[in-house]
Amino acid sequence: MRKFQRISNEKSPEPTKEQLVRYKDFASLSHKYERLAKRPKRPLYKDPKLFLLLLIIGLMFLLVFLES
């Protein structure tokens, strides 16, 4: 037996006019989505921490191969 019962005679709430107007402007809505979902990614050569890490790894490989 189910513990909960669903009351289906209530109508779902419809959006207000303010909410409809807010979502009609597709350009701003799209911009907000892009800002949230797709964060801008910096290229490898512009990220100083990653560039330093790659430089250190490269120097280590260079030292290992020059030793032998």
N, C-alpha and C positions, 0 to 999 in steps of 0.2 A: 504494500500500500504506500502511496505517496504521502509525505508529510505536509506538503504545500499544495495549495490550489491556486490556479491562475484565474484572476477575474478578467474576463474578456469583454465585458460590456463597457469598459472605459475606452475612450478614443485616445489615440496617441497624440501628444501635444504637438501642435504645428508651430513652426518657427514664427517669430515676430517679424514685423516689417523691418526693424533695425537689423535683424540677423540676415534677412533676405538682401537688403541693400549692401550689407558688408560683404556678402559673398558674390554679388553681381560684378564687382570690380575684379575681373580675372587677372589683370596685370599685377595688382598688388598681392592677390592671393598666390599667384604663381611665384612671385618674388619671395614671399614668405616661405613657401614650400622649398624653393631652391636653397634658401639660406639655412633652413632646418635640416633638410635631408641630404643635400650634397654640399658638404663643407669644402671650401676651396683647398686644393692640395698644392703645396709648394713643390717646385721641381727639386731634384736631388742636389743640384749645384747651388741652389739658393738657401738650403737649410744648413746652417753652420754646424750644428751638432752632428748631423749625419755625414756631412763632408769631412769633418774631423775624424769620425769613426772609420770611414772608408780610407782615408789617408793613412791612419795608423795600421789598418789591416794590410793595406798595400805595402807599407814599409816593412811589416813583419814578413810578408811573403818574399819581398826583395832580399831581406837579410837571410832568410832560410835558403833561398836558391843560390845566393852568392857564397854561402859557406861551403856548399858541396862541390 
